[in-house]
Amino acid sequence: MSSAKVLFGFHAVGVRLKTAPRSVLEVYADPTRKDARMRQFLARVQEAGVRVIEADSLRLAKLAGSHGHQGVAARVEPLPTTHSLDDLLDGLQQPPLLLVLDGVTDPHNLGACLRVADGAGAQAVIAPKDHAVGINATVAKVASGAAETVPYFMVTNLARTLGELKERNIWCIGTADDAPHTIYRADLKAPVALVLGAEGTGMRQLTRKTCDELVSIPMRGGVESLNVSVAAGVCLYEALRQRS
């Protein structure tokens, strides 16, 4: 059990129970919470044949490392992951739709990006090892299960990885406020990697120079930029719209 990790929150634990119930070792639940959502959740746990351990809010917070556990947590075995980005791309049966994040270090932003990537059907999220946050319990909670379903690759050299994507004829489209045209004029039906930088700072210069094309997201109000997860949603769902 030493290799087990902790998931917490209804969505994160619920998705694991749905997609890989045998990997759930045990579930911890707050016995003082008796609402309909908890009853439905415990019924799903019972159906999966997983042991339930009663735990108060303090114990759950210590286990999860957060007070946002919603009264549930689980110890789970790590799922088998795709060995490499190349392996994933070699196995795709449809045009790649990838999300590349440059400089996103906030776990809440990463979790939200993974969630929107899952919803839009992106096959992977890519980030540099030295300017990004890894998958942790907070990311998994915010991702609402998407941390379990969307491969997340942290690469040593992001510019080189973008170059390798381009060698596979994957068009790399970066977002920038000063881009010559908007995301709505880009062709997103072909193999594409959408590259977003951190809110405020944007992409690093080398990442920007490596992109094949730069696009902007129209801003009509007083704010200058969108949260990176919102921007990812705009771009990914425009790709989904075009492909549909």
Secondary structure, 3 states (H helix, E strand, C coil): CCCCEEEECHHHHHHHHHHCHHHEEEEEECCCCCCHHHHHHHHHHHHHCCEEEECCHHHHHHHHCCCCCCCEEEEECCCCCCCCHHHHHHHCCCCCEEEEEECCCCHHHHHHHHHHHHHHCCCEEEEECCCCCCCCHHHHHHHCCHHHHCCEEEECCHHHHHHHHHHCCCEEEEECCCCCEEHHHCCCCCCEEEEEEECCCECCHHHHHHCCEEEECCCCCCCCCCCHHHHHHHHHHHHHHHHC
